């Protein structure tokens, strides 16, 4: 499904490239990672751009006394329109992102083992506790920015963006396997893991809106 979404975005942009008056490329760094954009000018007040961003980060977090090793992977492809309402560099932006942002997690026992849904388990009783956090495949974006890479007569320039990616409430999947636990005890632990998953999803609800802040350097040919 995600590959289909990316392909549809790319196909929809092909006619736009052929109608562009000026074109530029921009290298960027920001809260979506490192990326690049192709900028297209259609008039003095309307431009468009397509781009991609990527970043990977490992970190540790705690939710309800379970320690998690997270691997955050940011991968997005963007299709945005920019409107310059005044003579100058200020712009309002909007569009869609193909959103492959996700996080994988692996639970680690604390000094007293695991506490899952308020129940204590030893490290030996739990074989593994792993999960994944994903978001909506297609996510809207709104924001503002400064800089017009395709302004007439421009060569090098700087750009910046401030906005929000509305990627939806995260969907988490937490799967537990039994170690020394067997039979009904194993089933009970897995039920507790399902309840822990619901708590984890609630704890991560702030990821619904991803702040987008970036700066970049552009070049028009």
C-alpha positions as a Markdown table, in Angstrom:
| # | Residue | x | y | z |
|---|---|---|---|---|
| 1 | Unk | 0.0 | 0.0 | 0.0 |
| 2 | Unk | 2.8 | 2.4 | 0.8 |
| 3 | Unk | 4.6 | 1.7 | -2.5 |
| 4 | Unk | 1.3 | 2.4 | -4.3 |
| 5 | Unk | 0.9 | 5.7 | -2.5 |
| 6 | Unk | 4.5 | 6.8 | -3.5 |
| 7 | Unk | 3.9 | 5.8 | -7.1 |
| 8 | Unk | 0.7 | 7.8 | -7.3 |
| 9 | Unk | 2.3 | 10.9 | -5.9 |
| 10 | Unk | 5.2 | 10.6 | -8.5 |
| 11 | Unk | 2.8 | 10.1 | -11.4 |
| 12 | Unk | 0.7 | 13.1 | -10.4 |
| 13 | Unk | 3.8 | 15.3 | -10.5 |
| 14 | Unk | 5.0 | 14.5 | -14.0 |
| 15 | Unk | 2.8 | 17.0 | -15.8 |
| 16 | Unk | 3.8 | 19.8 | -13.3 |
| 17 | Unk | 7.5 | 19.3 | -14.2 |
| 18 | Unk | 6.8 | 19.8 | -17.9 |
| 19 | Unk | 5.0 | 23.1 | -17.2 |
| 20 | Unk | 7.6 | 24.7 | -14.9 |
| 21 | Unk | 9.1 | 28.0 | -16.0 |
| 22 | Unk | 12.1 | 27.9 | -13.7 |
| 23 | Unk | 13.6 | 25.0 | -11.8 |
| 24 | Unk | 16.0 | 24.6 | -8.8 |
| 25 | Unk | 17.3 | 22.0 | -6.4 |
| 26 | Unk | 17.5 | 22.4 | -2.6 |
| 27 | Unk | 19.4 | 20.5 | 0.0 |
| 28 | Unk | 17.8 | 20.5 | 3.5 |
| 29 | Unk | 18.3 | 19.6 | 7.1 |
| 30 | Unk | 15.6 | 19.5 | 9.7 |
| 31 | Unk | 13.3 | 17.6 | 11.9 |
| 32 | Unk | 12.4 | 15.1 | 9.1 |
| 33 | Unk | 16.1 | 14.4 | 8.6 |
| 34 | Unk | 18.4 | 15.2 | 5.7 |
| 35 | Unk | 16.7 | 15.6 | 2.3 |
| 36 | Unk | 16.6 | 17.2 | -1.1 |
| 37 | Unk | 13.9 | 19.0 | -3.2 |
| 38 | Unk | 13.2 | 19.8 | -6.8 |
| 39 | Unk | 11.6 | 23.2 | -7.0 |
| 40 | Unk | 9.4 | 24.3 | -9.9 |
| 41 | Unk | 8.2 | 27.9 | -10.6 |
| 42 | Unk | 4.8 | 28.3 | -12.4 |
| 43 | Unk | 4.3 | 32.1 | -11.8 |
| 44 | Unk | 5.6 | 34.9 | -9.6 |
| 45 | Unk | 3.3 | 33.8 | -6.8 |
| 46 | Unk | 2.9 | 30.0 | -7.2 |
| 47 | Unk | 5.6 | 27.4 | -7.1 |
| 48 | Unk | 5.7 | 23.7 | -6.4 |
| 49 | Unk | 8.3 | 21.2 | -5.1 |
| 50 | Unk | 8.8 | 17.5 | -4.6 |
| 51 | Unk | 11.3 | 16.0 | -2.2 |
| 52 | Unk | 12.4 | 13.3 | 0.1 |
| 53 | Unk | 13.8 | 13.1 | 3.6 |
| 54 | Unk | 15.5 | 10.3 | 5.6 |
| 55 | Unk | 16.9 | 9.9 | 9.1 |
| 56 | Unk | 17.5 | 7.0 | 11.6 |
| 57 | Unk | 17.9 | 7.4 | 15.4 |
| 58 | Unk | 18.2 | 4.9 | 18.2 |
| 59 | Unk | 17.1 | 5.9 | 21.7 |
| 60 | Unk | 15.6 | 4.5 | 25.0 |
| 61 | Unk | 12.3 | 5.3 | 26.6 |
| 62 | Unk | 10.2 | 4.1 | 29.5 |
| 63 | Unk | 6.4 | 3.3 | 29.5 |
| 64 | Unk | 4.7 | 1.9 | 32.6 |
| 65 | Unk | 8.0 | 0.5 | 34.0 |
| 66 | Unk | 9.0 | -1.3 | 30.8 |
| 67 | Unk | 12.2 | -0.1 | 29.2 |
| 68 | Unk | 12.2 | 0.1 | 25.4 |
| 69 | Unk | 15.0 | 0.4 | 23.0 |
| 70 | Unk | 13.5 | 2.4 | 20.1 |
| 71 | Unk | 14.8 | 2.6 | 16.5 |
| 72 | Unk | 13.2 | 5.6 | 14.9 |
| 73 | Unk | 13.2 | 5.6 | 11.0 |
| 74 | Unk | 12.0 | 8.7 | 9.2 |
| 75 | Unk | 11.3 | 8.3 | 5.5 |
| 76 | Unk | 9.1 | 10.7 | 3.6 |
| 77 | Unk | 8.4 | 11.8 | 0.1 |
| 78 | Unk | 6.7 | 15.2 | -0.3 |
| 79 | Unk | 4.6 | 16.9 | -2.9 |
| 80 | Unk | 4.0 | 20.6 | -1.9 |
| 81 | Unk | 2.6 | 23.8 | -3.4 |
| 82 | Unk | 3.9 | 27.2 | -2.3 |
| 83 | Unk | 2.0 | 30.5 | -2.4 |
| 84 | Unk | 3.8 | 33.8 | -2.2 |
| 85 | Unk | 1.0 | 36.3 | -1.2 |
| 86 | Unk | 3.3 | 39.3 | -1.1 |
| 87 | Unk | 6.3 | 40.5 | -3.1 |
| 88 | Unk | 9.1 | 38.9 | -1.2 |
| 89 | Unk | 10.2 | 35.6 | 0.2 |
| 90 | Unk | 7.4 | 34.7 | 2.6 |
| 91 | Unk | 5.2 | 31.8 | 1.6 |
| 92 | Unk | 2.4 | 29.6 | 2.7 |
| 93 | Unk | 2.7 | 25.9 | 1.9 |
| 94 | Unk | 0.5 | 22.9 | 1.8 |
| 95 | Unk | 0.5 | 19.4 | 0.3 |
| 96 | Unk | 0.9 | 15.7 | 1.0 |
| 97 | Unk | 3.6 | 13.4 | 2.2 |
| 98 | Unk | 4.0 | 9.7 | 1.5 |
| 99 | Unk | 4.8 | 8.8 | 5.1 |
| 100 | Unk | 7.0 | 5.8 | 5.9 |
| 101 | Unk | 7.9 | 7.1 | 9.4 |
| 102 | Unk | 8.0 | 4.3 | 11.9 |
| 103 | Unk | 9.7 | 3.0 | 15.1 |
| 104 | Unk | 10.6 | -0.5 | 16.1 |
| 105 | Unk | 11.0 | -1.3 | 19.7 |
| 106 | Unk | 12.5 | -4.1 | 21.8 |
| 107 | Unk | 11.6 | -4.3 | 25.5 |
| 108 | Unk | 14.4 | -4.8 | 28.1 |
| 109 | Unk | 13.9 | -6.0 | 31.6 |
| 110 | Unk | 14.7 | -3.7 | 34.4 |
| 111 | Unk | 16.5 | -4.7 | 37.6 |
| 112 | Unk | 13.4 | -6.5 | 38.8 |
| 113 | Unk | 12.5 | -8.0 | 35.4 |
| 114 | Unk | 9.5 | -6.8 | 33.5 |
| 115 | Unk | 6.4 | -5.0 | 34.7 |
| 116 | Unk | 3.7 | -5.6 | 32.1 |
| 117 | Unk | 0.3 | -4.1 | 32.8 |
| 118 | Unk | 1.2 | -3.8 | 36.5 |
| 119 | Unk | 2.2 | -7.5 | 36.8 |
| 120 | Unk | 5.8 | -8.4 | 37.6 |
| 121 | Unk | 7.6 | -11.0 | 35.5 |
| 122 | Unk | 11.2 | -12.2 | 35.7 |
| 123 | Unk | 13.5 | -11.9 | 32.7 |
| 124 | Unk | 13.4 | -15.8 | 32.3 |
| 125 | Unk | 9.6 | -15.8 | 32.2 |
| 126 | Unk | 9.5 | -13.5 | 29.1 |
| 127 | Unk | 11.1 | -14.8 | 25.9 |
| 128 | Unk | 10.8 | -11.5 | 24.1 |
| 129 | Unk | 8.7 | -8.4 | 24.0 |
| 130 | Unk | 8.8 | -6.5 | 20.7 |
| 131 | Unk | 6.7 | -4.1 | 18.7 |
| 132 | Unk | 6.4 | -1.5 | 16.0 |
| 133 | Unk | 4.8 | 1.9 | 15.7 |
| 134 | Unk | 3.5 | 3.1 | 12.3 |
| 135 | Unk | 1.5 | 6.0 | 11.0 |
| 136 | Unk | -0.9 | 6.9 | 8.2 |
| 137 | Unk | 0.6 | 6.3 | 4.8 |
| 138 | Unk | -0.5 | 9.6 | 3.3 |
| 139 | Unk | -0.2 | 12.6 | 5.6 |
| 140 | Unk | -1.2 | 16.3 | 5.0 |
| 141 | Unk | 1.2 | 19.1 | 5.6 |
| 142 | Unk | 0.6 | 22.8 | 6.3 |
| 143 | Unk | 3.2 | 25.4 | 7.1 |
| 144 | Unk | 4.9 | 28.7 | 6.2 |
| 145 | Unk | 8.4 | 29.4 | 5.0 |
| 146 | Unk | 10.9 | 31.9 | 3.6 |
| 147 | Unk | 12.9 | 31.9 | 0.4 |
| 148 | Unk | 12.0 | 31.4 | -3.2 |
| 149 | Unk | 14.5 | 29.1 | -5.0 |
| 150 | Unk | 12.9 | 29.7 | -8.4 |
| 151 | Unk | 12.7 | 33.5 | -8.2 |
| 152 | Unk | 13.7 | 35.0 | -11.6 |
| 153 | Unk | 17.4 | 35.6 | -11.9 |
| 154 | Unk | 18.3 | 33.8 | -8.7 |
| 155 | Unk | 21.2 | 31.4 | -8.5 |
| 156 | Unk | 22.1 | 30.4 | -5.0 |
| 157 | Unk | 19.8 | 31.0 | -2.1 |
| 158 | Unk | 18.6 | 30.0 | 1.4 |
| 159 | Unk | 15.2 | 28.6 | 2.4 |
| 160 | Unk | 13.5 | 27.7 | 5.7 |
| 161 | Unk | 10.2 | 26.0 | 6.6 |
| 162 | Unk | 8.1 | 25.8 | 9.8 |
| 163 | Unk | 5.0 | 23.6 | 9.8 |
| 164 | Unk | 3.3 | 20.4 | 10.9 |
| 165 | Unk | 2.9 | 17.0 | 9.4 |
| 166 | Unk | -0.4 | 15.5 | 10.4 |
| 167 | Unk | 0.5 | 11.8 | 10.4 |
| 168 | Unk | -2.4 | 10.5 | 12.5 |
| 169 | Unk | -2.4 | 8.7 | 15.8 |
| 170 | Unk | 0.3 | 6.0 | 15.9 |
| 171 | Unk | -0.6 | 2.4 | 15.6 |
| 172 | Unk | 1.4 | 0.2 | 17.9 |
| 173 | Unk | 1.8 | -3.6 | 17.9 |
| 174 | Unk | 3.4 | -5.2 | 21.0 |
| 175 | Unk | 4.0 | -8.9 | 20.8 |
| 176 | Unk | 5.2 | -11.1 | 23.8 |
| 177 | Unk | 6.5 | -14.6 | 23.7 |
| 178 | Unk | 6.7 | -16.8 | 26.7 |
| 179 | Unk | 10.0 | -18.0 | 28.2 |
| 180 | Unk | 9.5 | -20.3 | 31.2 |
| 181 | Unk | 5.8 | -19.5 | 31.4 |
| 182 | Unk | 3.5 | -22.2 | 30.0 |
| 183 | Unk | -0.2 | -22.9 | 29.6 |
| 184 | Unk | -2.7 | -20.4 | 31.3 |
| 185 | Unk | 0.2 | -18.4 | 32.8 |
| 186 | Unk | 1.5 | -17.8 | 29.3 |
| 187 | Unk | -1.9 | -16.8 | 28.0 |
| 188 | Unk | -2.4 | -14.4 | 30.9 |
| 189 | Unk | 1.0 | -12.7 | 30.3 |
| 190 | Unk | 0.1 | -12.2 | 26.6 |
| 191 | Unk | -3.2 | -10.7 | 27.6 |
| 192 | Unk | -1.3 | -8.3 | 29.9 |
| 193 | Unk | 1.0 | -7.5 | 26.9 |
| 194 | Unk | -2.1 | -6.6 | 24.9 |
| 195 | Unk | -3.2 | -4.2 | 27.7 |
| 196 | Unk | 0.3 | -2.8 | 27.9 |
| 197 | Unk | 0.1 | -2.2 | 24.1 |
| 198 | Unk | -3.0 | 0.0 | 24.6 |
| 199 | Unk | -1.2 | 2.0 | 27.2 |
| 200 | Unk | 1.9 | 2.4 | 25.0 |
| 201 | Unk | -0.3 | 3.6 | 22.2 |
| 202 | Unk | -1.8 | 6.2 | 24.5 |
| 203 | Unk | 1.7 | 7.3 | 25.7 |
| 204 | Unk | 2.8 | 7.9 | 22.1 |
| 205 | Unk | -0.3 | 9.8 | 21.0 |
| 206 | Unk | 1.8 | 13.1 | 20.9 |
| 207 | Unk | 3.5 | 11.8 | 17.8 |
| 208 | Unk | 0.2 | 12.4 | 15.9 |
| 209 | Unk | 1.5 | 15.8 | 14.9 |
| 210 | Unk | 5.1 | 15.9 | 13.8 |
| 211 | Unk | 6.7 | 19.4 | 13.9 |
| 212 | Unk | 8.6 | 20.3 | 10.7 |
| 213 | Unk | 11.4 | 22.8 | 10.9 |
| 214 | Unk | 14.1 | 22.9 | 8.3 |
| 215 | Unk | 16.7 | 25.1 | 6.6 |
| 216 | Unk | 18.2 | 24.6 | 3.2 |
| 217 | Unk | 20.5 | 25.9 | 0.4 |
| 218 | Unk | 19.1 | 26.1 | -3.1 |
| 219 | Unk | 20.6 | 26.5 | -6.6 |
| 220 | Unk | 18.7 | 27.5 | -9.7 |
| 221 | Unk | 19.9 | 26.8 | -13.2 |
